[in-house]
């Protein structure tokens, strides 16, 4: 379960209280959990509790009326490895079976790229009704897996079939499905660089850039989720990542990054160099803070080592090297030159002119070019989804 992305859909039934236990089980076993609630579900369980336990904001409405933020159902669908609707009420069941789309949960269901499973919960007569059974059959035909209801005491005071499966049972279904998903990089060693580098002028000032490191971190998470052992060499960033198969190395300067890469690259199967390494550094680093004196100041710069070019110069035929190119003009032309000059297998290109594809944002719009003259372009997506695209492309490239 470690690193798997589980999206929970919570509907308005009394069994919603059980979801707190399910979230705890998922988190305890290393899953990343996000939750969507129908508006009626908030009458049965507090969004604050759900958010606190999952460590993520809860989606309820299509947009936040206070700040105008849009809850993007498409991004939810791209993010998740599995969508679990529990409890599934008769009302939401009917809407899912018939393609209705009047809330965020339903819009997300219709946008899902991966499997959906549901855990029905309702009174025994509602569950036994022909309409309910017909709707369950429709969902099954659509590829949705139904977790069987259990028999026992119900909220109405009656006893019979209709109880939602217990959290332990739902967890077992999730684990069996996600555990059966591809571990197509199982046991492979990957080195990834991320974030900016800071080149010191003096003890308090530096030359750097606006890279947040988000793309590199998302790629690291995707490799980990697919079984790889990852070495993440990152420049200064507020991001963090923990995993038993992760070696997390923090550096500041390009020289420091080169040193760490040189210690590890020859032992790796794949290298993904997503860091925004400063091209130049000050020739002289002052040991004391530079005091303001004249109106003008001249700083002499020298070229930094080209870490990606070094990795390409020593790589073997059994190693695969991926570089990144952020451009403001002539994207394909400049990307092709970089691919060839640095002996890369693939280059991931994006343009600062594309809205949502620059530094510091949670989305990216990329094109991938490989050394077999194949080019594929992708739409603007979350960086989690972009990471999936990159690894899927790599797997196809390897064959």
Rosetta blueprint (number, residue, H / E / L):
1 X L
2 X L
3 X L
4 X L
5 X E
6 X E
7 X E
8 X E
9 X E
10 X E
11 X L
12 X L
13 X L
14 X H
15 X H
16 X H
17 X H
18 X H
19 X H
20 X H
21 X H
22 X H
23 X H
24 X H
25 X H
26 X H
27 X H
28 X H
29 X L
30 X L
31 X L
32 X E
33 X E
34 X E
35 X E
36 X E
37 X E
38 X L
39 X H
40 X H
41 X H
42 X H
43 X H
44 X L
45 X L
46 X L
47 X H
48 X H
49 X H
50 X H
51 X H
52 X H
53 X H
54 X H
55 X L
56 X L
57 X L
58 X E
59 X E
60 X L
61 X L
62 X L
63 X E
64 X L
65 X L
66 X L
67 X L
68 X L
69 X L
70 X E
71 X L
72 X L
73 X H
74 X H
75 X H
76 X H
77 X H
78 X H
79 X H
80 X L
81 X L
82 X E
83 X E
84 X E
85 X E
86 X E
87 X E
88 X E
89 X L
90 X H
91 X H
92 X H
93 X H
94 X H
95 X H
96 X H
97 X H
98 X H
99 X L
100 X L
101 X L
102 X L
103 X L
104 X H
105 X H
106 X H
107 X H
108 X H
109 X H
110 X H
111 X H
112 X L
113 X L
114 X L
115 X L
116 X E
117 X E
118 X E
119 X E
120 X E
121 X L
122 X L
123 X L
124 X H
125 X H
126 X H
127 X H
128 X H
129 X L
130 X H
131 X H
132 X H
133 X H
134 X H
135 X H
136 X H
137 X H
138 X H
139 X H
140 X H
141 X H
142 X L
143 X L
144 X L
145 X E
146 X E
147 X E
148 X L
149 X L
150 X E
151 X E
152 X E
153 X E
154 X L
155 X L
156 X L
157 X L
158 X L
159 X E
160 X E
161 X E
162 X E
163 X E
164 X L
165 X L
166 X L
167 X H
168 X H
169 X H
170 X H
171 X H
172 X H
173 X H
174 X H
175 X H
176 X H
177 X H
178 X H
179 X H
180 X L
181 X L
182 X L
183 X L
184 X L
185 X L
186 X L
187 X L
188 X L
189 X E
190 X E
191 X E
192 X E
193 X E
194 X E
195 X L
196 X E
197 X L
198 X L
199 X E
200 X E
201 X L
202 X L
203 X L
204 X L
205 X L
206 X E
207 X E
208 X L
209 X L
210 X L
211 X L
212 X L
213 X L
214 X H
215 X H
216 X H
217 X H
218 X H
219 X H
220 X H
221 X H
222 X H
223 X H
224 X H
225 X H
226 X L
227 X L
228 X L
229 X E
230 X E
231 X E
232 X E
233 X E
234 X E
235 X L
236 X L
237 X L
238 X L
239 X L
240 X L
241 X L
242 X L
243 X L
244 X L
245 X L
246 X E
247 X E
248 X E
249 X E
250 X E
251 X L
252 X L
253 X L
254 X H
255 X H
256 X H
257 X H
258 X H
259 X H
260 X H
261 X H
262 X H
263 X H
264 X H
265 X H
266 X H
267 X H
268 X L
269 X L
270 X E
271 X E
272 X E
273 X E
274 X L
275 X L
276 X E
277 X L
278 X L
279 X L
280 X E
281 X E
282 X E
283 X L
284 X L
285 X L
286 X L
287 X L
288 X L
289 X L
290 X L
291 X L
292 X L
293 X L
294 X L
295 X L
296 X L
297 X L
298 X L
299 X L
300 X L
301 X E
302 X E
303 X E
304 X L
305 X L
306 X L
307 X H
308 X H
309 X H
310 X H
311 X H
312 X H
313 X H
314 X H
315 X L
316 X L
317 X L
318 X L
319 X L
320 X E
321 X E
322 X E
323 X E
324 X E
325 X E
326 X E
327 X E
328 X L
329 X L
330 X L
331 X H
332 X H
333 X H
334 X H
335 X H
336 X H
337 X H
338 X H
339 X H
340 X H
341 X H
342 X L
343 X L
344 X L
345 X L
346 X E
347 X E
348 X E
349 X E
350 X E
351 X E
352 X L
353 X L
354 X L
355 X L
356 X L
357 X L
358 X L
359 X L
360 X L
361 X L
362 X L
363 X E
364 X E
365 X L
366 X L
367 X E
368 X E
369 X E
370 X E
371 X L
372 X L
373 X L
374 X L
375 X E
376 X E
377 X E
378 X L
379 X L
380 X L
381 X E
382 X E
383 X H
384 X H
385 X H
386 X H
387 X H
388 X H
389 X H
390 X H
391 X H
392 X H
393 X H
394 X H
395 X H
396 X H
397 X H
398 X H
399 X L
